[in-house]
Amino acid sequence: MRDAILLKQKPLVRGSEEFKIGDTYLAANGEFYIELKKGGSTMNIRIQELMAEMNSGATKIKVNT
C-alpha cells in the first residue's frame, strides 16, 4: 500500500497520555483490537473506538516522528 503509513510503534496521543501502537488482534467475537503500550503497561482498544476518538480529535497519531 504505497499511500499508507505503517503505524506499528508510532506514538499515539490519547488525551494527555502517549502510547506506542503495538499489534493488531482479531478476537474470537470477530472484533479487531489494537494494542497500545506505555512503559510496562499494555491495553487493547477496539478499532471502532479508536477511529471514533480520532474523528473527534481526542486522539492523534504522530506520523512524522
N, CA, C and O atoms as CSV, one atom per row, in Angstrom:
chain,resi,resn,atom,element,x,y,z
A,1,MET,N,N,0.859,-1.174,0.000
A,1,MET,CA,C,0.000,0.000,0.000
A,1,MET,C,C,0.896,1.224,0.000
A,1,MET,O,O,1.352,1.669,1.054
A,2,ARG,N,N,1.141,1.753,-1.148
A,2,ARG,CA,C,2.137,2.815,-1.248
A,2,ARG,C,C,1.719,4.128,-0.602
A,2,ARG,O,O,2.591,4.907,-0.216
A,3,ASP,N,N,0.430,4.411,-0.468
A,3,ASP,CA,C,-0.012,5.658,0.162
A,3,ASP,C,C,-0.292,5.496,1.648
A,3,ASP,O,O,-0.702,6.450,2.309
A,4,ALA,N,N,-0.075,4.304,2.178
A,4,ALA,CA,C,-0.375,4.020,3.587
A,4,ALA,C,C,0.854,4.264,4.460
A,4,ALA,O,O,1.987,4.280,3.978
A,5,ILE,N,N,0.607,4.450,5.731
A,5,ILE,CA,C,1.667,4.643,6.719
A,5,ILE,C,C,1.639,3.451,7.671
A,5,ILE,O,O,0.585,3.126,8.216
A,6,LEU,N,N,2.765,2.803,7.877
A,6,LEU,CA,C,2.856,1.720,8.849
A,6,LEU,C,C,2.769,2.329,10.250
A,6,LEU,O,O,3.588,3.172,10.616
A,7,LEU,N,N,1.789,1.905,11.019
A,7,LEU,CA,C,1.536,2.523,12.316
A,7,LEU,C,C,2.205,1.817,13.492
A,7,LEU,O,O,2.318,2.399,14.571
A,8,LYS,N,N,2.643,0.593,13.306
A,8,LYS,CA,C,3.244,-0.135,14.419
A,8,LYS,C,C,4.428,0.643,14.983
A,8,LYS,O,O,5.311,1.082,14.246
A,9,GLN,N,N,4.429,0.802,16.296
A,9,GLN,CA,C,5.446,1.524,17.067
A,9,GLN,C,C,5.378,3.042,16.923
A,9,GLN,O,O,6.237,3.741,17.460
A,10,LYS,N,N,4.387,3.566,16.216
A,10,LYS,CA,C,4.210,5.021,16.133
A,10,LYS,C,C,3.589,5.524,17.431
A,10,LYS,O,O,2.830,4.796,18.070
A,11,PRO,N,N,3.895,6.751,17.830
A,11,PRO,CA,C,3.272,7.326,19.025
A,11,PRO,C,C,1.822,7.715,18.759
A,11,PRO,O,O,1.494,8.272,17.711
A,12,LEU,N,N,0.980,7.419,19.707
A,12,LEU,CA,C,-0.434,7.770,19.646
A,12,LEU,C,C,-0.738,8.575,20.904
A,12,LEU,O,O,-0.497,8.103,22.015
A,13,VAL,N,N,-1.259,9.771,20.739
A,13,VAL,CA,C,-1.561,10.652,21.873
A,13,VAL,C,C,-3.059,10.565,22.148
A,13,VAL,O,O,-3.879,10.921,21.301
A,14,ARG,N,N,-3.403,10.090,23.337
A,14,ARG,CA,C,-4.790,9.942,23.800
A,14,ARG,C,C,-4.948,10.817,25.024
A,14,ARG,O,O,-4.451,10.485,26.099
A,15,GLY,N,N,-5.645,11.943,24.864
A,15,GLY,CA,C,-5.735,12.897,25.978
A,15,GLY,C,C,-4.354,13.459,26.236
A,15,GLY,O,O,-3.738,14.035,25.339
A,16,SER,N,N,-3.864,13.298,27.450
A,16,SER,CA,C,-2.519,13.776,27.782
A,16,SER,C,C,-1.510,12.634,27.835
A,16,SER,O,O,-0.351,12.853,28.188
A,17,GLU,N,N,-1.929,11.431,27.494
A,17,GLU,CA,C,-1.067,10.247,27.554
A,17,GLU,C,C,-0.536,9.896,26.165
A,17,GLU,O,O,-1.250,10.046,25.173
A,18,GLU,N,N,0.700,9.434,26.090
A,18,GLU,CA,C,1.278,8.993,24.827
A,18,GLU,C,C,1.569,7.502,24.899
A,18,GLU,O,O,2.219,7.031,25.833
A,19,PHE,N,N,1.088,6.771,23.918
A,19,PHE,CA,C,1.259,5.325,23.837
A,19,PHE,C,C,1.988,4.984,22.548
A,19,PHE,O,O,2.030,5.795,21.623
A,20,LYS,N,N,2.560,3.792,22.483
A,20,LYS,CA,C,3.104,3.250,21.242
A,20,LYS,C,C,2.099,2.234,20.721
A,20,LYS,O,O,1.545,1.451,21.493
A,21,ILE,N,N,1.862,2.245,19.413
A,21,ILE,CA,C,0.941,1.304,18.793
A,21,ILE,C,C,1.658,-0.033,18.636
A,21,ILE,O,O,2.771,-0.105,18.117
A,22,GLY,N,N,0.994,-1.079,19.094
A,22,GLY,CA,C,1.564,-2.425,19.014
A,22,GLY,C,C,0.889,-3.243,17.932
A,22,GLY,O,O,0.655,-2.764,16.823
A,23,ASP,N,N,0.580,-4.478,18.271
A,23,ASP,CA,C,-0.005,-5.422,17.327
A,23,ASP,C,C,-1.500,-5.210,17.168
A,23,ASP,O,O,-2.137,-4.534,17.976
A,24,THR,N,N,-2.051,-5.800,16.112
A,24,THR,CA,C,-3.491,-5.801,15.853
A,24,THR,C,C,-3.990,-7.227,16.032
A,24,THR,O,O,-3.359,-8.177,15.569
A,25,TYR,N,N,-5.123,-7.372,16.705
A,25,TYR,CA,C,-5.667,-8.696,17.013
A,25,TYR,C,C,-7.092,-8.836,16.505
A,25,TYR,O,O,-7.849,-7.867,16.460
A,26,LEU,N,N,-7.445,-10.054,16.124
A,26,LEU,CA,C,-8.819,-10.417,15.814
A,26,LEU,C,C,-9.276,-11.326,16.943
A,26,LEU,O,O,-8.767,-12.435,17.101
A,27,ALA,N,N,-10.238,-10.853,17.729
A,27,ALA,CA,C,-10.742,-11.622,18.869
A,27,ALA,C,C,-11.729,-12.678,18.396
A,27,ALA,O,O,-12.207,-12.637,17.262
A,28,ALA,N,N,-12.024,-13.620,19.275
A,28,ALA,CA,C,-12.952,-14.706,18.966
A,28,ALA,C,C,-14.352,-14.187,18.623
A,28,ALA,O,O,-15.108,-14.853,17.916
A,29,ASN,N,N,-14.693,-13.000,19.124
A,29,ASN,CA,C,-16.019,-12.430,18.855
A,29,ASN,C,C,-16.081,-11.687,17.520
A,29,ASN,O,O,-17.111,-11.100,17.189
A,30,GLY,N,N,-14.984,-11.708,16.747
A,30,GLY,CA,C,-14.960,-11.054,15.441
A,30,GLY,C,C,-14.543,-9.598,15.476
A,30,GLY,O,O,-14.500,-8.952,14.429
A,31,GLU,N,N,-14.233,-9.059,16.649
A,31,GLU,CA,C,-13.807,-7.656,16.785
A,31,GLU,C,C,-12.298,-7.540,16.584
A,31,GLU,O,O,-11.544,-8.421,16.996
A,32,PHE,N,N,-11.862,-6.462,15.955
A,32,PHE,CA,C,-10.442,-6.156,15.816
A,32,PHE,C,C,-10.024,-5.212,16.941
A,32,PHE,O,O,-10.743,-4.272,17.276
A,33,TYR,N,N,-8.859,-5.474,17.516
A,33,TYR,CA,C,-8.312,-4.658,18.595
A,33,TYR,C,C,-6.900,-4.236,18.240
A,33,TYR,O,O,-6.171,-4.968,17.570
A,34,ILE,N,N,-6.516,-3.037,18.697
A,34,ILE,CA,C,-5.150,-2.550,18.545
A,34,ILE,C,C,-4.535,-2.465,19.936
A,34,ILE,O,O,-5.147,-1.963,20.879
A,35,GLU,N,N,-3.324,-2.961,20.036
A,35,GLU,CA,C,-2.590,-2.951,21.294
A,35,GLU,C,C,-1.909,-1.592,21.465
A,35,GLU,O,O,-1.248,-1.104,20.549
A,36,LEU,N,N,-2.074,-0.993,22.628
A,36,LEU,CA,C,-1.402,0.263,22.969
A,36,LEU,C,C,-0.490,0.006,24.154
A,36,LEU,O,O,-0.895,-0.623,25.132
A,37,LYS,N,N,0.752,0.497,24.068
A,37,LYS,CA,C,1.746,0.241,25.104
A,37,LYS,C,C,2.272,1.553,25.669
A,37,LYS,O,O,2.490,2.525,24.946
A,38,LYS,N,N,2.470,1.549,26.989
A,38,LYS,CA,C,3.095,2.692,27.657
A,38,LYS,C,C,3.923,2.145,28.808
A,38,LYS,O,O,3.391,1.573,29.759
A,39,GLY,N,N,5.230,2.329,28.706
A,39,GLY,CA,C,6.106,1.756,29.716
A,39,GLY,C,C,5.936,0.243,29.745
A,39,GLY,O,O,6.069,-0.416,28.714
A,40,GLY,N,N,5.644,-0.309,30.913
A,40,GLY,CA,C,5.421,-1.742,31.039
A,40,GLY,C,C,3.964,-2.133,30.950
A,40,GLY,O,O,3.626,-3.305,31.122
A,41,SER,N,N,3.090,-1.168,30.681
A,41,SER,CA,C,1.649,-1.446,30.620
A,41,SER,C,C,1.190,-1.620,29.176
A,41,SER,O,O,1.712,-0.994,28.253
A,42,THR,N,N,0.201,-2.485,29.015
A,42,THR,CA,C,-0.392,-2.738,27.699
A,42,THR,C,C,-1.901,-2.746,27.839
A,42,THR,O,O,-2.436,-3.293,28.803
A,43,MET,N,N,-2.588,-2.144,26.885
A,43,MET,CA,C,-4.050,-2.231,26.841
A,43,MET,C,C,-4.464,-2.440,25.399
A,43,MET,O,O,-3.703,-2.163,24.473
A,44,ASN,N,N,-5.669,-2.927,25.221
A,44,ASN,CA,C,-6.212,-3.140,23.886
A,44,ASN,C,C,-7.465,-2.300,23.733
A,44,ASN,O,O,-8.260,-2.181,24.665
A,45,ILE,N,N,-7.640,-1.713,22.547
A,45,ILE,CA,C,-8.801,-0.874,22.256
A,45,ILE,C,C,-9.407,-1.348,20.937
A,45,ILE,O,O,-8.685,-1.662,19.991
A,46,ARG,N,N,-10.731,-1.396,20.885
A,46,ARG,CA,C,-11.406,-1.779,19.651
A,46,ARG,C,C,-11.099,-0.742,18.574
A,46,ARG,O,O,-11.052,0.456,18.853
A,47,ILE,N,N,-10.894,-1.201,17.363
A,47,ILE,CA,C,-10.568,-0.296,16.258
A,47,ILE,C,C,-11.669,0.740,16.071
A,47,ILE,O,O,-11.374,1.904,15.798
A,48,GLN,N,N,-12.944,0.340,16.213
A,48,GLN,CA,C,-14.051,1.282,16.043
A,48,GLN,C,C,-13.973,2.412,17.074
A,48,GLN,O,O,-14.238,3.567,16.741
A,49,GLU,N,N,-13.614,2.095,18.314
A,49,GLU,CA,C,-13.486,3.120,19.354
A,49,GLU,C,C,-12.330,4.064,19.057
A,49,GLU,O,O,-12.447,5.275,19.241
A,50,LEU,N,N,-11.216,3.506,18.599
A,50,LEU,CA,C,-10.063,4.336,18.261
A,50,LEU,C,C,-10.394,5.265,17.097
A,50,LEU,O,O,-10.021,6.438,17.119
A,51,MET,N,N,-11.086,4.756,16.087
A,51,MET,CA,C,-11.480,5.594,14.959
A,51,MET,C,C,-12.404,6.728,15.406
A,51,MET,O,O,-12.259,7.857,14.938
A,52,ALA,N,N,-13.346,6.444,16.300
A,52,ALA,CA,C,-14.246,7.485,16.802
A,52,ALA,C,C,-13.465,8.551,17.562
A,52,ALA,O,O,-13.742,9.742,17.417
A,53,GLU,N,N,-12.481,8.132,18.379
A,53,GLU,CA,C,-11.649,9.100,19.109
A,53,GLU,C,C,-10.831,9.958,18.148
A,53,GLU,O,O,-10.678,11.160,18.365
A,54,MET,N,N,-10.310,9.353,17.096
A,54,MET,CA,C,-9.521,10.108,16.122
A,54,MET,C,C,-10.401,11.079,15.344
A,54,MET,O,O,-9.993,12.212,15.087
A,55,ASN,N,N,-11.595,10.651,14.970
A,55,ASN,CA,C,-12.508,11.531,14.235
A,55,ASN,C,C,-12.960,12.710,15.082
A,55,ASN,O,O,-13.231,13.785,14.545
A,56,SER,N,N,-13.047,12.528,16.402
A,56,SER,CA,C,-13.457,13.619,17.287
A,56,SER,C,C,-12.284,14.552,17.624
A,56,SER,O,O,-12.491,15.643,18.154
A,57,GLY,N,N,-11.074,14.125,17.320
A,57,GLY,CA,C,-9.893,14.923,17.639
A,57,GLY,C,C,-9.320,14.633,19.011
A,57,GLY,O,O,-8.324,15.243,19.401
A,58,ALA,N,N,-9.931,13.709,19.759
A,58,ALA,CA,C,-9.457,13.381,21.109
A,58,ALA,C,C,-8.161,12.564,21.078
A,58,ALA,O,O,-7.409,12.557,22.053
A,59,THR,N,N,-7.904,11.891,19.982
A,59,THR,CA,C,-6.712,11.051,19.829
A,59,THR,C,C,-6.048,11.390,18.508
A,59,THR,O,O,-6.714,11.622,17.500
A,60,LYS,N,N,-4.703,11.414,18.532
A,60,LYS,CA,C,-3.947,11.728,17.315
A,60,LYS,C,C,-2.761,10.792,17.212
A,60,LYS,O,O,-2.177,10.401,18.223
A,61,ILE,N,N,-2.407,10.433,15.992
A,61,ILE,CA,C,-1.228,9.631,15.734
A,61,ILE,C,C,-0.136,10.553,15.227
A,61,ILE,O,O,-0.355,11.335,14.302
A,62,LYS,N,N,1.044,10.463,15.833
A,62,LYS,CA,C,2.191,11.249,15.386
A,62,LYS,C,C,2.889,10.443,14.293
A,62,LYS,O,O,3.577,9.468,14.593
A,63,VAL,N,N,2.724,10.830,13.051
A,63,VAL,CA,C,3.303,10.069,11.946
A,63,VAL,C,C,4.630,10.624,11.474
A,63,VAL,O,O,5.327,9.947,10.719
A,64,ASN,N,N,5.006,11.801,11.873
A,64,ASN,CA,C,6.260,12.413,11.422
A,64,ASN,C,C,7.378,12.284,12.434
A,64,ASN,O,O,8.229,13.167,12.535
A,65,THR,N,N,7.386,11.177,13.195
A,65,THR,CA,C,8.453,11.018,14.182
A,65,THR,C,C,9.324,9.853,13.828
A,65,THR,O,O,10.281,9.558,14.543
